Amino acid sequence: MGDGFFSETHYIWLTVAVLLAIAELFVPGVFLIWLAAAAALTGVAALFIDLTLSGQMTLFGVASVASVLLGRRWYLTHRVESEDPMLNDRAARMVGTTVTVVEAVTPNEGRVKVGDGEWPAQGPDMAEGTLAKVVAVNGGVLQLEALEAIEGPK
């Protein structure tokens, strides 16, 4: 091979592999790591085997497809269970919480205070200031039950 960095293509492939692995840390999705593996494989192959540029590109393409498919299969068979499965479902997390009615609730409309915000709500007739329990969320509208109806008379 000739002189210089660009004539020794295995360095380029290994550099691309490192850059893709670093990019995986900053880009969500678990995809670039498989391309990094394919680039590393191509770099190692180019180090030991005298491949043409088209041979290297073909190897990288085949290795990319294979590594992505194998990675996908691995992730499907080794699912990571979340400690908080509703982490990104703010509405579903409200089910079971106690809220305060800020605009009278009817079967068709109303508003309740949840934390420091307000949400649209529906349920049995409830006056402003009533405490209620969220029993479901449909289309961003909280479905309520009056606490007195749940707990019974005091």
C-alpha positions as CSV (number, residue, x, y, z in Angstrom):
1,M,0.0,0.0,0.0
2,G,1.0,3.6,-0.5
3,D,2.1,6.3,1.9
4,G,-0.2,8.3,4.2
5,F,-3.3,7.9,6.3
6,F,-5.7,7.6,3.4
7,S,-3.8,4.8,1.7
8,E,-4.3,2.6,4.8
9,T,-8.0,2.4,4.8
10,H,-8.2,0.2,7.9
11,Y,-7.4,3.4,9.9
12,I,-10.3,5.2,8.3
13,W,-12.7,2.3,9.1
14,L,-11.5,2.0,12.7
15,T,-11.8,5.8,13.1
16,V,-15.4,5.7,11.7
17,A,-16.2,2.9,14.1
18,V,-15.0,5.0,17.1
19,L,-16.9,8.0,15.9
20,L,-20.1,6.1,15.5
21,A,-19.7,4.5,18.9
22,I,-19.2,7.9,20.4
23,A,-22.2,9.3,18.5
24,E,-24.3,6.5,20.0
25,L,-23.7,8.0,23.4
26,F,-25.3,11.3,22.3
27,V,-28.0,10.1,19.9
28,P,-30.9,8.1,21.4
29,G,-32.0,4.9,19.7
30,V,-29.4,2.1,20.0
31,F,-28.7,1.9,16.2
32,L,-25.3,3.5,15.6
33,I,-23.5,1.0,17.7
34,W,-24.3,-1.7,15.2
35,L,-22.9,0.4,12.4
36,A,-19.9,1.0,14.5
37,A,-19.5,-2.8,14.9
38,A,-19.7,-3.2,11.1
39,A,-17.1,-0.4,10.5
40,A,-14.8,-2.1,13.1
41,L,-15.2,-5.4,11.4
42,T,-14.4,-3.8,8.0
43,G,-11.4,-2.1,9.5
44,V,-10.0,-5.3,11.0
45,A,-10.6,-7.2,7.7
46,A,-8.9,-4.4,5.7
47,L,-5.9,-4.6,8.1
48,F,-5.3,-8.3,7.4
49,I,-6.8,-8.7,3.9
50,D,-5.9,-6.6,0.9
51,L,-9.5,-5.5,-0.1
52,T,-10.3,-3.0,-2.8
53,L,-12.5,0.0,-1.9
54,S,-15.5,-1.7,-3.5
55,G,-14.8,-4.8,-1.5
56,Q,-14.6,-2.8,1.7
57,M,-17.8,-1.0,0.9
58,T,-19.5,-4.3,0.2
59,L,-18.2,-5.9,3.4
60,F,-19.4,-2.8,5.4
61,G,-22.9,-3.0,3.8
62,V,-23.3,-6.7,4.5
63,A,-21.8,-6.4,8.0
64,S,-24.2,-3.4,8.7
65,V,-27.3,-5.3,7.7
66,A,-26.2,-8.4,9.6
67,S,-25.3,-6.5,12.8
68,V,-28.5,-4.5,12.8
69,L,-30.6,-7.6,12.3
70,L,-28.7,-9.5,15.0
71,G,-28.9,-6.5,17.3
72,R,-32.6,-6.2,16.8
73,R,-33.1,-9.9,17.4
74,W,-31.0,-9.7,20.6
75,Y,-33.1,-6.7,21.9
76,L,-36.3,-8.5,21.2
77,T,-35.3,-11.6,23.1
78,H,-33.6,-9.7,26.0
79,R,-36.2,-7.1,26.9
80,V,-35.4,-4.7,29.7
81,E,-38.2,-4.3,32.1
82,S,-38.7,-0.8,33.3
83,E,-39.0,-0.1,37.0
84,D,-41.6,2.5,36.1
85,P,-43.5,1.4,33.0
86,M,-45.7,4.6,33.0
87,L,-42.7,6.9,33.2
88,N,-43.6,8.7,29.9
89,D,-47.4,8.4,30.3
90,R,-48.2,11.4,32.5
91,A,-52.0,10.9,32.2
92,A,-51.9,7.2,33.1
93,R,-49.8,8.0,36.2
94,M,-52.7,10.1,37.5
95,V,-55.1,7.2,37.9
96,G,-55.7,6.7,41.6
97,T,-54.6,10.2,42.6
98,T,-56.8,12.6,44.5
99,V,-57.7,15.9,42.8
100,T,-59.6,19.0,43.6
101,V,-62.4,20.3,41.5
102,V,-61.8,23.9,40.3
103,E,-64.7,24.2,37.8
104,A,-67.8,22.3,38.5
105,V,-67.7,18.8,37.0
106,T,-70.5,17.3,35.0
107,P,-70.7,14.1,32.9
108,N,-69.6,16.3,30.0
109,E,-67.1,18.9,31.3
110,G,-65.2,20.3,34.3
111,R,-61.7,21.1,35.4
112,V,-59.6,19.8,38.3
113,K,-56.3,20.8,39.9
114,V,-53.6,18.2,39.6
115,G,-50.3,19.3,41.3
116,D,-49.7,22.8,40.0
117,G,-51.7,22.4,36.8
118,E,-55.3,22.0,35.7
119,W,-56.8,19.2,33.6
120,P,-60.2,18.7,31.9
121,A,-62.4,16.3,33.7
122,Q,-65.7,14.4,33.5
123,G,-67.7,12.5,36.1
124,P,-70.7,12.7,38.3
125,D,-71.9,16.2,39.2
126,M,-69.4,17.7,41.7
127,A,-69.1,21.3,43.0
128,E,-66.0,23.4,43.0
129,G,-63.7,22.4,45.9
130,T,-64.8,18.8,46.0
131,L,-62.2,16.1,46.3
132,A,-62.3,13.4,43.7
133,K,-60.3,10.3,42.6
134,V,-59.1,9.8,39.1
135,V,-60.3,6.4,37.9
136,A,-59.3,6.6,34.2
137,V,-58.0,8.9,31.5
138,N,-59.7,9.0,28.1
139,G,-58.2,11.3,25.4
140,G,-56.5,13.5,28.0
141,V,-59.8,14.0,30.0
142,L,-59.7,12.7,33.5
143,Q,-62.6,10.4,34.5
144,L,-63.5,11.0,38.1
145,E,-65.4,9.5,41.0
146,A,-66.3,11.5,44.1
147,L,-64.3,10.4,47.2
148,E,-67.5,10.3,49.3
149,A,-68.9,7.7,46.8
150,I,-65.8,5.6,47.0
151,E,-65.2,5.8,50.8
152,G,-68.8,5.8,51.8
153,P,-70.5,8.1,54.4
154,K,-68.4,9.4,57.3
